[in-house]
Amino acid sequence: MDMQSSEAVQTGRGWRLIVWFQYAIVAVFLLGAVSLLLAAAAGTGDWAGLADPGLDRYGDPKDWNPPLGPDSAWNPLAWLVEICRWIVMTSLIVLLGFIGALIGFAHFAGRRGELARRAAANLIAGTVLCASTAVVMLTPYGAQLRNWLLD
């Protein structure tokens, strides 16, 4: 009886940790790329540029970072945005997205019968989001977005 309860707790922790990792990858993408893209579109009023980001439409992406003040060097939110932007710029998000999708798929396939409906739904959603984040960055649109962020 005791062995089963500790095994169930470890299974619960495992899928929660994987889902947390997967959603963190998606949050890094949203904060590092999408937030700057939306800020640039709102700032210029050129909403059509969301489908075609570039220097000619939005200018330098650093202009659309959160406002920096005299204490910005010590502001953890400014660092968080810059670290997320760096992860997207260097295409590390593609590797992280595929790792998150692979881990989620492997865990789901290995424990499909043991997982509750909520756990299975969260694993599937996280796996699809991680895979789609990586695939989007491998498309020509993702390359264009990355090139805009690099400038």
C-alpha positions in Angstrom: 0.0 0.0 0.0 2.8 2.4 0.9 4.7 1.7 -2.3 1.7 2.6 -4.5 1.0 5.9 -2.7 4.7 7.1 -3.1 4.6 6.0 -6.8 1.4 7.9 -7.4 3.0 11.0 -5.8 6.0 10.8 -8.0 3.8 10.4 -11.1 1.9 13.5 -10.1 5.1 15.4 -9.6 6.5 14.3 -12.8 3.7 15.5 -15.1 3.4 18.7 -13.2 7.1 19.4 -13.6 7.0 18.7 -17.3 3.9 20.8 -17.8 5.5 23.6 -15.9 8.6 23.4 -18.0 6.6 23.4 -21.2 4.5 26.4 -20.2 7.7 28.2 -19.2 9.1 27.7 -22.7 5.9 29.2 -24.2 6.1 32.1 -21.8 9.7 32.8 -22.8 8.6 32.9 -26.4 5.7 35.2 -25.6 7.7 37.5 -23.5 10.9 37.6 -25.7 9.3 38.0 -29.1 5.5 38.4 -29.1 5.5 41.2 -26.5 8.0 43.2 -28.4 6.2 42.6 -31.6 2.9 43.7 -30.1 4.5 46.8 -28.5 6.0 47.8 -31.9 2.6 47.3 -33.7 0.8 49.3 -31.1 3.5 52.1 -31.0 3.5 52.5 -34.8 -0.1 51.8 -35.4 1.0 49.3 -38.2 -0.9 46.2 -37.2 -0.4 44.7 -40.6 3.3 44.5 -39.7 2.5 41.6 -37.3 2.5 39.3 -40.3 5.7 40.9 -41.8 8.0 42.2 -39.0 11.1 44.1 -40.1 13.3 47.1 -39.6 11.4 49.0 -42.4 8.1 48.7 -40.5 9.0 48.8 -36.9 12.5 50.0 -36.6 14.9 48.8 -34.0 13.3 46.2 -31.6 15.3 47.7 -28.7 13.1 50.8 -29.0 10.1 48.7 -28.0 11.6 47.2 -24.9 9.9 48.1 -21.6 10.7 51.7 -20.5 14.1 51.8 -18.8 14.6 54.2 -15.9 17.6 55.1 -13.8 17.2 51.9 -11.7 16.7 49.6 -14.7 20.0 47.9 -14.2 18.7 46.6 -11.0 15.2 45.9 -12.3 14.6 42.1 -12.5 11.8 42.6 -15.1 14.1 44.4 -17.5 16.5 41.5 -17.2 13.8 38.9 -17.6 12.6 40.5 -20.9 16.2 40.8 -22.2 17.0 37.2 -21.3 13.8 35.9 -23.0 14.6 38.1 -26.1 18.1 36.6 -26.2 16.8 33.0 -26.0 14.5 33.7 -28.9 17.2 35.6 -30.9 19.7 32.8 -30.7 17.2 30.2 -31.7 17.6 28.4 -28.4 13.8 28.5 -28.2 13.7 26.0 -31.0 15.9 23.5 -29.1 13.9 24.1 -25.9 10.6 23.7 -27.7 11.6 20.4 -29.2 12.9 19.2 -25.9 9.7 20.1 -24.1 7.6 18.4 -26.8 9.8 15.3 -26.8 9.7 15.0 -23.0 5.9 15.6 -22.9 5.2 13.1 -25.6 7.5 10.5 -24.0 5.8 10.9 -20.6 2.3 10.9 -22.1 3.1 7.7 -24.1 4.7 6.0 -21.2 1.9 6.7 -18.7 -1.2 7.2 -20.8 -3.3 4.7 -18.9 -2.2 6.0 -15.5 -2.8 9.7 -16.0 -6.0 11.5 -15.0 -7.9 13.4 -17.6 -6.6 16.7 -16.4 -3.0 15.5 -16.4 -3.3 14.1 -19.9 -5.0 17.3 -21.2 -2.3 19.5 -19.7 0.5 17.3 -21.1 -1.1 17.3 -24.6 -1.6 21.0 -24.5 2.0 21.7 -23.3 3.4 19.3 -25.9 1.5 20.9 -28.8 2.4 24.4 -27.6 6.1 23.6 -27.4 6.2 21.8 -30.7 4.3 24.7 -32.4 6.6 27.3 -30.9 9.6 25.4 -32.3 8.0 24.9 -35.7 7.0 28.6 -36.0 10.5 29.6 -35.4 11.7 27.3 -38.1 9.4 28.8 -40.7 10.3 31.8 -42.9 8.2 34.0 -40.6 10.1 32.8 -37.6 13.4 33.6 -39.4 12.1 37.0 -40.3 11.1 37.6 -36.6 14.5 36.4 -35.4 16.3 38.7 -37.9 14.2 41.6 -36.7 15.0 40.9 -33.1 18.8 40.6 -33.9 18.9 44.1 -35.3 
